[in-house]
Amino acid sequence: MTRLSCPDCRLRFGKAATATLTTCPECGQDLESVGSAEPTLGLRLFAPADSPPALPIAVAAAVPIRPELA
Ligand SMILES: [Zn+2]
Protein backbone atom coordinates (compact mmCIF):
# COMPACT_ATOMS: atom_id res chain seq x y z
CA MET A 1 0.00 0.00 0.00
CA THR A 2 1.34 3.39 -0.96
CA ARG A 3 1.40 5.96 1.77
CA LEU A 4 1.91 9.64 1.30
CA SER A 5 3.59 12.01 3.67
CA CYS A 6 5.03 15.50 3.81
CA PRO A 7 8.26 15.35 5.81
CA ASP A 8 8.53 19.16 5.93
CA CYS A 9 5.13 19.51 7.64
CA ARG A 10 5.54 16.19 9.47
CA LEU A 11 2.16 15.10 8.11
CA ARG A 12 1.00 11.72 6.92
CA PHE A 13 -2.12 11.14 4.87
CA GLY A 14 -4.80 8.51 5.23
CA LYS A 15 -6.13 6.33 2.46
CA ALA A 16 -8.96 8.71 1.50
CA ALA A 17 -6.64 11.69 1.27
CA THR A 18 -4.10 9.67 -0.70
CA ALA A 19 -6.71 9.03 -3.41
CA THR A 20 -7.28 12.73 -4.04
CA LEU A 21 -4.13 14.60 -3.02
CA THR A 22 -0.95 15.01 -5.02
CA THR A 23 0.44 18.02 -3.16
CA CYS A 24 0.55 18.87 0.51
CA PRO A 25 -2.47 21.00 1.50
CA GLU A 26 -0.30 22.79 4.09
CA CYS A 27 2.81 23.76 2.10
CA GLY A 28 1.88 22.89 -1.50
CA GLN A 29 4.92 20.69 -2.16
CA ASP A 30 4.70 17.30 -3.82
CA LEU A 31 3.90 14.54 -1.38
CA GLU A 32 6.49 11.88 -0.67
CA SER A 33 5.41 8.33 -1.42
CA VAL A 34 6.63 5.67 0.98
CA GLY A 35 6.16 1.93 0.75
CA SER A 36 5.78 1.16 4.42
CA ALA A 37 4.42 2.81 7.54
CA GLU A 38 7.81 2.99 9.22
CA PRO A 39 8.98 6.33 7.75
CA THR A 40 5.66 7.93 8.72
CA LEU A 41 5.81 6.90 12.37
CA GLY A 42 5.53 9.95 14.58
CA LEU A 43 4.02 12.07 11.84
CA ARG A 44 0.69 13.73 12.48
CA LEU A 45 -2.26 12.29 10.55
CA PHE A 46 -3.65 14.95 8.25
CA ALA A 47 -7.21 15.91 9.16
CA PRO A 48 -9.03 17.96 6.56
CA ALA A 49 -10.50 21.22 7.86
CA ASP A 50 -13.87 20.46 6.38
CA SER A 51 -15.88 18.24 8.65
CA PRO A 52 -17.87 15.50 6.98
CA PRO A 53 -21.52 16.33 6.32
CA ALA A 54 -23.86 15.70 9.20
CA LEU A 55 -25.76 12.47 9.12
CA PRO A 56 -29.36 12.79 8.04
CA ILE A 57 -31.75 13.15 10.94
CA ALA A 58 -35.19 11.64 10.90
CA VAL A 59 -37.83 14.33 11.10
CA ALA A 60 -41.32 13.78 12.38
CA ALA A 61 -43.93 15.39 10.21
CA ALA A 62 -47.61 15.83 10.67
CA VAL A 63 -49.44 14.73 7.55
CA PRO A 64 -53.14 15.44 7.25
CA ILE A 65 -55.22 12.31 6.91
CA ARG A 66 -57.12 12.24 3.67
CA PRO A 67 -60.26 10.17 4.28
CA GLU A 68 -60.79 9.66 0.54
CA LEU A 69 -57.60 7.53 0.38
CA ALA A 70 -58.30 5.38 3.43
ZN1 LIG B 1 3.72 20.02 3.60
N, CA, C, O and the ligand as a Tripos MOL2 file, in Angstrom:
@<TRIPOS>MOLECULE
protein
  281   279    71     0     0
PROTEIN
NO_CHARGES

@<TRIPOS>ATOM
      1 N           0.8480   -1.1870    0.0000 N.3       1 MET1
      2 CA          0.0000    0.0000    0.0000 C.3       1 MET1
      3 C           0.8840    1.2380    0.0000 C.2       1 MET1
      4 O           1.8160    1.3510    0.7960 O.2       1 MET1
      5 N           0.5840    2.1480   -0.8870 N.am      2 THR2
      6 CA          1.3440    3.3860   -0.9620 C.3       2 THR2
      7 C           0.8370    4.3720    0.0780 C.2       2 THR2
      8 O          -0.3660    4.5920    0.2200 O.2       2 THR2
      9 N           1.7630    4.9480    0.7850 N.am      3 ARG3
     10 CA          1.4050    5.9550    1.7740 C.3       3 ARG3
     11 C           2.0580    7.2580    1.3640 C.2       3 ARG3
     12 O           3.1600    7.2750    0.8170 O.2       3 ARG3
     13 N           1.3700    8.3330    1.6320 N.am      4 LEU4
     14 CA          1.9140    9.6430    1.2960 C.3       4 LEU4
     15 C           2.1870   10.4160    2.5730 C.2       4 LEU4
     16 O           1.4570   10.3180    3.5590 O.2       4 LEU4
     17 N           3.2570   11.1840    2.5200 N.am      5 SER5
     18 CA          3.5900   12.0110    3.6680 C.3       5 SER5
     19 C           4.2630   13.2820    3.1890 C.2       5 SER5
     20 O           4.7500   13.3610    2.0610 O.2       5 SER5
     21 N           4.2810   14.2700    4.0600 N.am      6 CYS6
     22 CA          5.0320   15.5010    3.8100 C.3       6 CYS6
     23 C           6.0070   15.6440    4.9620 C.2       6 CYS6
     24 O           5.6250   16.0710    6.0510 O.2       6 CYS6
     25 N           7.2810   15.2870    4.7260 N.am      7 PRO7
     26 CA          8.2620   15.3490    5.8120 C.3       7 PRO7
     27 C           8.4630   16.7680    6.3510 C.2       7 PRO7
     28 O           8.7330   16.9470    7.5380 O.2       7 PRO7
     29 N           8.3310   17.7800    5.4770 N.am      8 ASP8
     30 CA          8.5320   19.1560    5.9350 C.3       8 ASP8
     31 C           7.4770   19.5550    6.9610 C.2       8 ASP8
     32 O           7.7940   20.2050    7.9580 O.2       8 ASP8
     33 N           6.2210   19.1660    6.7220 N.am      9 CYS9
     34 CA          5.1330   19.5130    7.6380 C.3       9 CYS9
     35 C           4.9400   18.4340    8.7000 C.2       9 CYS9
     36 O           4.1400   18.5990    9.6210 O.2       9 CYS9
     37 N           5.6710   17.3360    8.5720 N.am     10 ARG10
     38 CA          5.5360   16.1910    9.4730 C.3      10 ARG10
     39 C           4.0880   15.7110    9.4820 C.2      10 ARG10
     40 O           3.4940   15.4810   10.5360 O.2      10 ARG10
     41 N           3.5360   15.5650    8.2710 N.am     11 LEU11
     42 CA          2.1640   15.0950    8.1110 C.3      11 LEU11
     43 C           2.1620   13.7760    7.3630 C.2      11 LEU11
     44 O           2.9890   13.5540    6.4780 O.2      11 LEU11
     45 N           1.2520   12.9170    7.7110 N.am     12 ARG12
     46 CA          0.9990   11.7190    6.9190 C.3      12 ARG12
     47 C          -0.4670   11.7590    6.5130 C.2      12 ARG12
     48 O          -1.2840   12.4210    7.1520 O.2      12 ARG12
     49 N          -0.7860   11.0410    5.4430 N.am     13 PHE13
     50 CA         -2.1160   11.1360    4.8680 C.3      13 PHE13
     51 C          -2.7750    9.7750    4.8370 C.2      13 PHE13
     52 O          -2.1510    8.7760    4.4800 O.2      13 PHE13
     53 N          -4.0250    9.7450    5.2100 N.am     14 GLY14
     54 CA         -4.7960    8.5080    5.2260 C.3      14 GLY14
     55 C          -5.1690    8.0750    3.8260 C.2      14 GLY14
     56 O          -4.8910    8.7690    2.8490 O.2      14 GLY14
     57 N          -5.8030    6.9200    3.7430 N.am     15 LYS15
     58 CA         -6.1320    6.3260    2.4550 C.3      15 LYS15
     59 C          -7.0240    7.2410    1.6190 C.2      15 LYS15
     60 O          -6.7960    7.3940    0.4190 O.2      15 LYS15
     61 N          -8.0310    7.8470    2.2330 N.am     16 ALA16
     62 CA         -8.9570    8.7080    1.4960 C.3      16 ALA16
     63 C          -8.2350    9.9250    0.9410 C.2      16 ALA16
     64 O          -8.4690   10.3200   -0.2010 O.2      16 ALA16
     65 N          -7.3710   10.5140    1.7320 N.am     17 ALA17
     66 CA         -6.6390   11.6900    1.2710 C.3      17 ALA17
     67 C          -5.6540   11.3050    0.1790 C.2      17 ALA17
     68 O          -5.4300   12.0760   -0.7540 O.2      17 ALA17
     69 N          -5.0680   10.1260    0.2850 N.am     18 THR18
     70 CA         -4.1030    9.6650   -0.7010 C.3      18 THR18
     71 C          -4.7310    9.5520   -2.0890 C.2      18 THR18
     72 O          -4.0660    9.7730   -3.1010 O.2      18 THR18
     73 N          -6.0210    9.2050   -2.1240 N.am     19 ALA19
     74 CA         -6.7070    9.0300   -3.4060 C.3      19 ALA19
     75 C          -6.9080   10.3510   -4.1320 C.2      19 ALA19
     76 O          -7.0350   10.3590   -5.3560 O.2      19 ALA19
     77 N          -6.9420   11.4660   -3.4130 N.am     20 THR20
     78 CA         -7.2800   12.7330   -4.0420 C.3      20 THR20
     79 C          -6.1410   13.7440   -4.0360 C.2      20 THR20
     80 O          -6.1500   14.6820   -4.8330 O.2      20 THR20
     81 N          -5.1650   13.5720   -3.1590 N.am     21 LEU21
     82 CA         -4.1280   14.5970   -3.0180 C.3      21 LEU21
     83 C          -2.8720   14.2260   -3.8010 C.2      21 LEU21
     84 O          -2.4720   13.0620   -3.8320 O.2      21 LEU21
     85 N          -2.2600   15.2120   -4.4250 N.am     22 THR22
     86 CA         -0.9450   15.0080   -5.0240 C.3      22 THR22
     87 C           0.0610   15.9740   -4.4020 C.2      22 THR22
     88 O           1.2680   15.7370   -4.4500 O.2      22 THR22
     89 N          -0.4420   17.0600   -3.8210 N.am     23 THR23
     90 CA          0.4390   18.0180   -3.1630 C.3      23 THR23
     91 C          -0.0340   18.2190   -1.7380 C.2      23 THR23
     92 O          -1.1990   17.9780   -1.4200 O.2      23 THR23
     93 N           0.8620   18.6570   -0.8920 N.am     24 CYS24
     94 CA          0.5450   18.8750    0.5130 C.3      24 CYS24
     95 C          -0.4090   20.0670    0.6450 C.2      24 CYS24
     96 O          -0.1240   21.1450    0.1230 O.2      24 CYS24
     97 N          -1.5300   19.8810    1.3330 N.am     25 PRO25
     98 CA         -2.4660   20.9960    1.5010 C.3      25 PRO25
     99 C          -1.9160   22.0880    2.4210 C.2      25 PRO25
    100 O          -2.4480   23.1980    2.4390 O.2      25 PRO25
    101 N          -0.8760   21.7960    3.1710 N.am     26 GLU26
    102 CA         -0.3030   22.7900    4.0850 C.3      26 GLU26
    103 C           0.7460   23.6520    3.3830 C.2      26 GLU26
    104 O           0.7040   24.8790    3.4740 O.2      26 GLU26
    105 N           1.6960   23.0040    2.6760 N.am     27 CYS27
    106 CA          2.8110   23.7640    2.0990 C.3      27 CYS27
    107 C           2.8040   23.7540    0.5730 C.2      27 CYS27
    108 O           3.5350   24.5280   -0.0440 O.2      27 CYS27
    109 N           1.9950   22.8950   -0.0520 N.am     28 GLY28
    110 CA          1.8810   22.8900   -1.4970 C.3      28 GLY28
    111 C           2.9530   22.1010   -2.2200 C.2      28 GLY28
    112 O           2.9400   22.0490   -3.4500 O.2      28 GLY28
    113 N           3.8780   21.4860   -1.5050 N.am     29 GLN29
    114 CA          4.9200   20.6920   -2.1610 C.3      29 GLN29
    115 C           4.3810   19.3090   -2.5190 C.2      29 GLN29
    116 O           3.3780   18.8490   -1.9760 O.2      29 GLN29
    117 N           5.0810   18.6650   -3.4490 N.am     30 ASP30
    118 CA          4.6950   17.3020   -3.8190 C.3      30 ASP30
    119 C           4.8250   16.3880   -2.6090 C.2      30 ASP30
    120 O           5.7540   16.5060   -1.8090 O.2      30 ASP30
    121 N           3.8620   15.4710   -2.4980 N.am     31 LEU31
    122 CA          3.8960   14.5370   -1.3810 C.3      31 LEU31
    123 C           4.9220   13.4520   -1.6440 C.2      31 LEU31
    124 O           5.1820   13.0880   -2.7910 O.2      31 LEU31
    125 N           5.4940   12.9450   -0.5790 N.am     32 GLU32
    126 CA          6.4860   11.8840   -0.6740 C.3      32 GLU32
    127 C           5.7790   10.5450   -0.5110 C.2      32 GLU32
    128 O           5.0330   10.3320    0.4450 O.2      32 GLU32
    129 N           6.0280    9.6490   -1.4610 N.am     33 SER33
    130 CA          5.4140    8.3270   -1.4170 C.3      33 SER33
    131 C           6.3470    7.3580   -0.7200 C.2      33 SER33
    132 O           7.5250    7.2590   -1.0630 O.2      33 SER33
    133 N           5.8190    6.6490    0.2520 N.am     34 VAL34
    134 CA          6.6320    5.6700    0.9790 C.3      34 VAL34
    135 C           5.9340    4.3240    0.9360 C.2      34 VAL34
    136 O           4.7050    4.2540    0.9360 O.2      34 VAL34
    137 N           6.7090    3.2680    0.8990 N.am     35 GLY35
    138 CA          6.1610    1.9330    0.7540 C.3      35 GLY35
    139 C           5.7050    1.2820    2.0320 C.2      35 GLY35
    140 O           4.9290    0.3270    1.9970 O.2      35 GLY35
    141 N           6.1670    1.7760    3.1570 N.am     36 SER36
    142 CA          5.7770    1.1600    4.4170 C.3      36 SER36
    143 C           5.4200    2.2500    5.4160 C.2      36 SER36
    144 O           5.6510    3.4340    5.1730 O.2      36 SER36
    145 N           4.8610    1.8370    6.5290 N.am     37 ALA37
    146 CA          4.4220    2.8080    7.5380 C.3      37 ALA37
    147 C           5.5900    3.3390    8.3580 C.2      37 ALA37
    148 O           5.4700    4.3730    9.0150 O.2      37 ALA37
    149 N           6.7210    2.6340    8.3230 N.am     38 GLU38
    150 CA          7.8100    2.9920    9.2210 C.3      38 GLU38
    151 C           8.2750    4.4450    9.0880 C.2      38 GLU38
    152 O           8.4440    5.1250   10.1010 O.2      38 GLU38
    153 N           8.4890    4.9420    7.8420 N.am     39 PRO39
    154 CA          8.9770    6.3300    7.7500 C.3      39 PRO39
    155 C           7.9520    7.3610    8.2280 C.2      39 PRO39
    156 O           8.3050    8.5090    8.4960 O.2      39 PRO39
    157 N           6.6920    6.9560    8.3320 N.am     40 THR40
    158 CA          5.6620    7.9290    8.7230 C.3      40 THR40
    159 C           5.3530    7.8570   10.2170 C.2      40 THR40
    160 O           4.4940    8.5870   10.7110 O.2      40 THR40
    161 N           6.0470    6.9840   10.9300 N.am     41 LEU41
    162 CA          5.8100    6.9000   12.3710 C.3      41 LEU41
    163 C           6.1510    8.2320   13.0240 C.2      41 LEU41
    164 O           7.1920    8.8250   12.7410 O.2      41 LEU41
    165 N           5.2840    8.6880   13.8840 N.am     42 GLY42
    166 CA          5.5270    9.9460   14.5760 C.3      42 GLY42
    167 C           4.9940   11.1540   13.8440 C.2      42 GLY42
    168 O           4.9390   12.2520   14.3980 O.2      42 GLY42
    169 N           4.5910   10.9500   12.5720 N.am     43 LEU43
    170 CA          4.0230   12.0750   11.8400 C.3      43 LEU43
    171 C           2.5480   12.2180   12.2010 C.2      43 LEU43
    172 O           1.8680   11.2370   12.5010 O.2      43 LEU43
    173 N           2.0780   13.4340   12.1670 N.am     44 ARG44
    174 CA          0.6940   13.7280   12.4810 C.3      44 ARG44
    175 C          -0.2000   13.3060   11.3070 C.2      44 ARG44
    176 O           0.1290   13.5700   10.1500 O.2      44 ARG44
    177 N          -1.3110   12.6600   11.6000 N.am     45 LEU45
    178 CA         -2.2590   12.2890   10.5480 C.3      45 LEU45
    179 C          -3.0070   13.5380   10.1020 C.2      45 LEU45
    180 O          -3.5760   14.2670   10.9150 O.2      45 LEU45
    181 N          -2.9930   13.7680    8.7870 N.am     46 PHE46
    182 CA         -3.6550   14.9500    8.2520 C.3      46 PHE46
    183 C          -5.1580   14.8240    8.4320 C.2      46 PHE46
    184 O          -5.7590   13.8140    8.0630 O.2      46 PHE46
    185 N          -5.7580   15.8630    9.0040 N.am     47 ALA47
    186 CA         -7.2080   15.9100    9.1570 C.3      47 ALA47
    187 C          -7.7210   17.0970    8.3710 C.2      47 ALA47
    188 O          -7.3900   18.2390    8.6910 O.2      47 ALA47
    189 N          -8.5240   16.8500    7.3470 N.am     48 PRO48
    190 CA         -9.0270   17.9630    6.5550 C.3      48 PRO48
    191 C          -9.8480   18.9180    7.4130 C.2      48 PRO48
    192 O         -10.5170   18.5010    8.3580 O.2      48 PRO48
    193 N          -9.7890   20.1960    7.0770 N.am     49 ALA49
    194 CA        -10.4960   21.2210    7.8620 C.3      49 ALA49
    195 C         -12.0020   21.0780    7.7310 C.2      49 ALA49
    196 O         -12.7530   21.3820    8.6580 O.2      49 ALA49
    197 N         -12.4270   20.6140    6.5730 N.am     50 ASP50
    198 CA        -13.8720   20.4650    6.3770 C.3      50 ASP50
    199 C         -14.3540   19.2280    7.1100 C.2      50 ASP50
    200 O         -13.8330   18.1330    6.8970 O.2      50 ASP50
    201 N         -15.3280   19.3940    7.9590 N.am     51 SER51
    202 CA        -15.8760   18.2390    8.6510 C.3      51 SER51
    203 C         -16.8290   17.5190    7.7020 C.2      51 SER51
    204 O         -17.4400   18.1470    6.8380 O.2      51 SER51
    205 N         -16.9540   16.2190    7.8610 N.am     52 PRO52
    206 CA        -17.8710   15.4950    6.9830 C.3      52 PRO52
    207 C         -19.3010   15.9800    7.1960 C.2      52 PRO52
    208 O         -19.6370   16.4640    8.2770 O.2      52 PRO52
    209 N         -20.1390   15.8550    6.1810 N.am     53 PRO53
    210 CA        -21.5180   16.3290    6.3180 C.3      53 PRO53
    211 C         -22.2400   15.5890    7.4360 C.2      53 PRO53
    212 O         -21.9980   14.4070    7.6810 O.2      53 PRO53
    213 N         -23.1170   16.3010    8.0970 N.am     54 ALA54
    214 CA        -23.8550   15.7020    9.1950 C.3      54 ALA54
    215 C         -24.7420   14.5820    8.6750 C.2      54 ALA54
    216 O         -25.2550   14.6340    7.5570 O.2      54 ALA54
    217 N         -24.9060   13.5840    9.5020 N.am     55 LEU55
    218 CA        -25.7640   12.4740    9.1150 C.3      55 LEU55
    219 C         -27.2030   12.9490    9.0390 C.2      55 LEU55
    220 O         -27.6170   13.8190    9.8050 O.2      55 LEU55
    221 N         -27.9540   12.3880    8.1280 N.am     56 PRO56
    222 CA        -29.3600   12.7940    8.0380 C.3      56 PRO56
    223 C         -30.1020   12.4620    9.3380 C.2      56 PRO56
    224 O         -29.8560   11.4360    9.9710 O.2      56 PRO56
    225 N         -30.9870   13.3360    9.7000 N.am     57 ILE57
    226 CA        -31.7450   13.1540   10.9380 C.3      57 ILE57
    227 C         -33.2070   12.9270   10.5570 C.2      57 ILE57
    228 O         -33.7850   13.6540    9.7490 O.2      57 ILE57
    229 N         -33.7710   11.9110   11.1590 N.am     58 ALA58
    230 CA        -35.1860   11.6430   10.9040 C.3      58 ALA58
    231 C         -36.0240   12.7940   11.4600 C.2      58 ALA58
    232 O         -35.7800   13.2760   12.5660 O.2      58 ALA58
    233 N         -36.9840   13.2150   10.7020 N.am     59 VAL59
    234 CA        -37.8340   14.3330   11.0990 C.3      59 VAL59
    235 C         -39.2640   13.8410   11.1470 C.2      59 VAL59
    236 O         -39.7670   13.2270   10.2060 O.2      59 VAL59
    237 N         -39.9070   14.1260   12.2710 N.am     60 ALA60
    238 CA        -41.3210   13.7830   12.3850 C.3      60 ALA60
    239 C         -42.1310   14.8530   11.6700 C.2      60 ALA60
    240 O         -41.8500   16.0440   11.8070 O.2      60 ALA60
    241 N         -43.1040   14.4460   10.9320 N.am     61 ALA61
    242 CA        -43.9280   15.3940   10.2070 C.3      61 ALA61
    243 C         -45.3940   15.0280   10.3800 C.2      61 ALA61
    244 O         -45.7860   13.8610   10.3460 O.2      61 ALA61
    245 N         -46.1710   16.0590   10.5640 N.am     62 ALA62
    246 CA        -47.6110   15.8330   10.6660 C.3      62 ALA62
    247 C         -48.1920   15.8740    9.2560 C.2      62 ALA62
    248 O         -48.0390   16.8610    8.5360 O.2      62 ALA62
    249 N         -48.8510   14.8050    8.8790 N.am     63 VAL63
    250 CA        -49.4420   14.7300    7.5490 C.3      63 VAL63
    251 C         -50.9530   14.6180    7.7210 C.2      63 VAL63
    252 O         -51.4420   13.7200    8.4060 O.2      63 VAL63
    253 N         -51.6760   15.5220    7.1050 N.am     64 PRO64
    254 CA        -53.1380   15.4390    7.2520 C.3      64 PRO64
    255 C         -53.6710   14.1320    6.6620 C.2      64 PRO64
    256 O         -53.2430   13.6790    5.6010 O.2      64 PRO64
    257 N         -54.6000   13.5610    7.3780 N.am     65 ILE65
    258 CA        -55.2170   12.3110    6.9070 C.3      65 ILE65
    259 C         -56.2680   12.6670    5.8590 C.2      65 ILE65
    260 O         -57.1340   13.5150    6.0700 O.2      65 ILE65
    261 N         -56.1560   11.9900    4.7360 N.am     66 ARG66
    262 CA        -57.1220   12.2380    3.6660 C.3      66 ARG66
    263 C         -58.0930   11.0600    3.6520 C.2      66 ARG66
    264 O         -57.7490    9.9740    3.1870 O.2      66 ARG66
    265 N         -59.2970   11.2740    4.1580 N.am     67 PRO67
    266 CA        -60.2620   10.1710    4.2770 C.3      67 PRO67
    267 C         -60.5730    9.5100    2.9340 C.2      67 PRO67
    268 O         -60.9350    8.3340    2.8980 O.2      67 PRO67
    269 N         -60.4370   10.2460    1.8350 N.am     68 GLU68
    270 CA        -60.7860    9.6630    0.5420 C.3      68 GLU68
    271 C         -59.8060    8.5800    0.1210 C.2      68 GLU68
    272 O         -60.1280    7.7700   -0.7480 O.2      68 GLU68
    273 N         -58.5850    8.5450    0.7290 N.am     69 LEU69
    274 CA        -57.6010    7.5270    0.3820 C.3      69 LEU69
    275 C         -57.6310    6.3250    1.3210 C.2      69 LEU69
    276 O         -57.0530    5.2810    1.0170 O.2      69 LEU69
    277 N         -58.2990    6.4700    2.4540 N.am     70 ALA70
    278 CA        -58.2990    5.3820    3.4320 C.3      70 ALA70
    279 C         -59.2550    4.2850    3.0370 C.2      70 ALA70
    280 O         -59.3800    3.2900    3.7500 O.2      70 ALA70
    281 ZN          3.7200   20.0240    3.5950 Zn       71 ZN71
@<TRIPOS>BOND
     1     1     2 1
     2     2     3 1
     3     3     4 2
     4     3     5 am
     5     5     6 1
     6     6     7 1
     7     7     8 2
     8     7     9 am
     9     9    10 1
    10    10    11 1
    11    11    12 2
    12    11    13 am
    13    13    14 1
    14    14    15 1
    15    15    16 2
    16    15    17 am
    17    17    18 1
    18    18    19 1
    19    19    20 2
    20    19    21 am
    21    21    22 1
    22    22    23 1
    23    23    24 2
    24    23    25 am
    25    25    26 1
    26    26    27 1
    27    27    28 2
    28    27    29 am
    29    29    30 1
    30    30    31 1
    31    31    32 2
    32    31    33 am
    33    33    34 1
    34    34    35 1
    35    35    36 2
    36    35    37 am
    37    37    38 1
    38    38    39 1
    39    39    40 2
    40    39    41 am
    41    41    42 1
    42    42    43 1
    43    43    44 2
    44    43    45 am
    45    45    46 1
    46    46    47 1
    47    47    48 2
    48    47    49 am
    49    49    50 1
    50    50    51 1
    51    51    52 2
    52    51    53 am
    53    53    54 1
    54    54    55 1
    55    55    56 2
    56    55    57 am
    57    57    58 1
    58    58    59 1
    59    59    60 2
    60    59    61 am
    61    61    62 1
    62    62    63 1
    63    63    64 2
    64    63    65 am
    65    65    66 1
    66    66    67 1
    67    67    68 2
    68    67    69 am
    69    69    70 1
    70    70    71 1
    71    71    72 2
    72    71    73 am
    73    73    74 1
    74    74    75 1
    75    75    76 2
    76    75    77 am
    77    77    78 1
    78    78    79 1
    79    79    80 2
    80    79    81 am
    81    81    82 1
    82    82    83 1
    83    83    84 2
    84    83    85 am
    85    85    86 1
    86    86    87 1
    87    87    88 2
    88    87    89 am
    89    89    90 1
    90    90    91 1
    91    91    92 2
    92    91    93 am
    93    93    94 1
    94    94    95 1
    95    95    96 2
    96    95    97 am
    97    97    98 1
    98    98    99 1
    99    99   100 2
   100    99   101 am
   101   101   102 1
   102   102   103 1
   103   103   104 2
   104   103   105 am
   105   105   106 1
   106   106   107 1
   107   107   108 2
   108   107   109 am
   109   109   110 1
   110   110   111 1
   111   111   112 2
   112   111   113 am
   113   113   114 1
   114   114   115 1
   115   115   116 2
   116   115   117 am
   117   117   118 1
   118   118   119 1
   119   119   120 2
   120   119   121 am
   121   121   122 1
   122   122   123 1
   123   123   124 2
   124   123   125 am
   125   125   126 1
   126   126   127 1
   127   127   128 2
   128   127   129 am
   129   129   130 1
   130   130   131 1
   131   131   132 2
   132   131   133 am
   133   133   134 1
   134   134   135 1
   135   135   136 2
   136   135   137 am
   137   137   138 1
   138   138   139 1
   139   139   140 2
   140   139   141 am
   141   141   142 1
   142   142   143 1
   143   143   144 2
   144   143   145 am
   145   145   146 1
   146   146   147 1
   147   147   148 2
   148   147   149 am
   149   149   150 1
   150   150   151 1
   151   151   152 2
   152   151   153 am
   153   153   154 1
   154   154   155 1
   155   155   156 2
   156   155   157 am
   157   157   158 1
   158   158   159 1
   159   159   160 2
   160   159   161 am
   161   161   162 1
   162   162   163 1
   163   163   164 2
   164   163   165 am
   165   165   166 1
   166   166   167 1
   167   167   168 2
   168   167   169 am
   169   169   170 1
   170   170   171 1
   171   171   172 2
   172   171   173 am
   173   173   174 1
   174   174   175 1
   175   175   176 2
   176   175   177 am
   177   177   178 1
   178   178   179 1
   179   179   180 2
   180   179   181 am
   181   181   182 1
   182   182   183 1
   183   183   184 2
   184   183   185 am
   185   185   186 1
   186   186   187 1
   187   187   188 2
   188   187   189 am
   189   189   190 1
   190   190   191 1
   191   191   192 2
   192   191   193 am
   193   193   194 1
   194   194   195 1
   195   195   196 2
   196   195   197 am
   197   197   198 1
   198   198   199 1
   199   199   200 2
   200   199   201 am
   201   201   202 1
   202   202   203 1
   203   203   204 2
   204   203   205 am
   205   205   206 1
   206   206   207 1
   207   207   208 2
   208   207   209 am
   209   209   210 1
   210   210   211 1
   211   211   212 2
   212   211   213 am
   213   213   214 1
   214   214   215 1
   215   215   216 2
   216   215   217 am
   217   217   218 1
   218   218   219 1
   219   219   220 2
   220   219   221 am
   221   221   222 1
   222   222   223 1
   223   223   224 2
   224   223   225 am
   225   225   226 1
   226   226   227 1
   227   227   228 2
   228   227   229 am
   229   229   230 1
   230   230   231 1
   231   231   232 2
   232   231   233 am
   233   233   234 1
   234   234   235 1
   235   235   236 2
   236   235   237 am
   237   237   238 1
   238   238   239 1
   239   239   240 2
   240   239   241 am
   241   241   242 1
   242   242   243 1
   243   243   244 2
   244   243   245 am
   245   245   246 1
   246   246   247 1
   247   247   248 2
   248   247   249 am
   249   249   250 1
   250   250   251 1
   251   251   252 2
   252   251   253 am
   253   253   254 1
   254   254   255 1
   255   255   256 2
   256   255   257 am
   257   257   258 1
   258   258   259 1
   259   259   260 2
   260   259   261 am
   261   261   262 1
   262   262   263 1
   263   263   264 2
   264   263   265 am
   265   265   266 1
   266   266   267 1
   267   267   268 2
   268   267   269 am
   269   269   270 1
   270   270   271 1
   271   271   272 2
   272   271   273 am
   273   273   274 1
   274   274   275 1
   275   275   276 2
   276   275   277 am
   277   277   278 1
   278   278   279 1
   279   279   280 2
@<TRIPOS>SUBSTRUCTURE
     1 MET1         2 RESIDUE 1 A MET
     2 THR2         6 RESIDUE 1 A THR
     3 ARG3        10 RESIDUE 1 A ARG
     4 LEU4        14 RESIDUE 1 A LEU
     5 SER5        18 RESIDUE 1 A SER
     6 CYS6        22 RESIDUE 1 A CYS
     7 PRO7        26 RESIDUE 1 A PRO
     8 ASP8        30 RESIDUE 1 A ASP
     9 CYS9        34 RESIDUE 1 A CYS
    10 ARG10       38 RESIDUE 1 A ARG
    11 LEU11       42 RESIDUE 1 A LEU
    12 ARG12       46 RESIDUE 1 A ARG
    13 PHE13       50 RESIDUE 1 A PHE
    14 GLY14       54 RESIDUE 1 A GLY
    15 LYS15       58 RESIDUE 1 A LYS
    16 ALA16       62 RESIDUE 1 A ALA
    17 ALA17       66 RESIDUE 1 A ALA
    18 THR18       70 RESIDUE 1 A THR
    19 ALA19       74 RESIDUE 1 A ALA
    20 THR20       78 RESIDUE 1 A THR
    21 LEU21       82 RESIDUE 1 A LEU
    22 THR22       86 RESIDUE 1 A THR
    23 THR23       90 RESIDUE 1 A THR
    24 CYS24       94 RESIDUE 1 A CYS
    25 PRO25       98 RESIDUE 1 A PRO
    26 GLU26      102 RESIDUE 1 A GLU
    27 CYS27      106 RESIDUE 1 A CYS
    28 GLY28      110 RESIDUE 1 A GLY
    29 GLN29      114 RESIDUE 1 A GLN
    30 ASP30      118 RESIDUE 1 A ASP
    31 LEU31      122 RESIDUE 1 A LEU
    32 GLU32      126 RESIDUE 1 A GLU
    33 SER33      130 RESIDUE 1 A SER
    34 VAL34      134 RESIDUE 1 A VAL
    35 GLY35      138 RESIDUE 1 A GLY
    36 SER36      142 RESIDUE 1 A SER
    37 ALA37      146 RESIDUE 1 A ALA
    38 GLU38      150 RESIDUE 1 A GLU
    39 PRO39      154 RESIDUE 1 A PRO
    40 THR40      158 RESIDUE 1 A THR
    41 LEU41      162 RESIDUE 1 A LEU
    42 GLY42      166 RESIDUE 1 A GLY
    43 LEU43      170 RESIDUE 1 A LEU
    44 ARG44      174 RESIDUE 1 A ARG
    45 LEU45      178 RESIDUE 1 A LEU
    46 PHE46      182 RESIDUE 1 A PHE
    47 ALA47      186 RESIDUE 1 A ALA
    48 PRO48      190 RESIDUE 1 A PRO
    49 ALA49      194 RESIDUE 1 A ALA
    50 ASP50      198 RESIDUE 1 A ASP
    51 SER51      202 RESIDUE 1 A SER
    52 PRO52      206 RESIDUE 1 A PRO
    53 PRO53      210 RESIDUE 1 A PRO
    54 ALA54      214 RESIDUE 1 A ALA
    55 LEU55      218 RESIDUE 1 A LEU
    56 PRO56      222 RESIDUE 1 A PRO
    57 ILE57      226 RESIDUE 1 A ILE
    58 ALA58      230 RESIDUE 1 A ALA
    59 VAL59      234 RESIDUE 1 A VAL
    60 ALA60      238 RESIDUE 1 A ALA
    61 ALA61      242 RESIDUE 1 A ALA
    62 ALA62      246 RESIDUE 1 A ALA
    63 VAL63      250 RESIDUE 1 A VAL
    64 PRO64      254 RESIDUE 1 A PRO
    65 ILE65      258 RESIDUE 1 A ILE
    66 ARG66      262 RESIDUE 1 A ARG
    67 PRO67      266 RESIDUE 1 A PRO
    68 GLU68      270 RESIDUE 1 A GLU
    69 LEU69      274 RESIDUE 1 A LEU
    70 ALA70      278 RESIDUE 1 A ALA
    71 ZN71       281 GROUP 0 **** ****
